Amino acid sequence: MARALGIFKENALSKVRIEAESEEQRAQADAERMRNDTEKRALDSQIDFAVSQLAAGLGRLAQGDLSQQIETPFTGRLEQLRMDFNGSLIRLQDTLLQIRNNALSIQRSGNDMHASADLLSKRTEAQAASLEETAAAVDEITGHRPLVGRAGA
């Protein structure tokens, strides 16, 4: 009977130890689950922030506003998205600036050609008038009268 009581006591102690270990493992699993949930919420928050910033940036871009880059850094691998967006915005600004400069250059060249054409036109008119005067003077010197306007012709 003493042996049975010893075995019973040992079993009871073993049961208490197993329950304590089980409780400890359950507590560790709960703590791990809470840590994972907290990390997931933080990651979701970071993703939401990145998506909202990119959406706002693309919205401004769609309305033609190229002036605002995304300044607030993203976390982790999301930072590459911000850097790519800002890089694309800078390249687009540079391209539009080159287009603007080319358009201004074309406009200046057009204005120069217009001014040159006006000057050429004025010189041509002046030369035509001078040629007409010279022809009239030659006719007068040679004694020829213009056929137009002579009586009886």
Protein Blocks (a to p, Z undefined) as FASTA:
>chain_A
ZZmmmmmmmmmmmmmmmmmmmmmmmmmmmmmmmmmmmmmmmmmmmmmmmmmmmmmmmmmm
mnopakbccfbdcehjllmmmmmmmmmmmmmmmmmmmmmmmmmmmmmmmmmmmmmmmmmm
mmmmmmmmmmmmmmmmmmmmnopacfehpahZZ
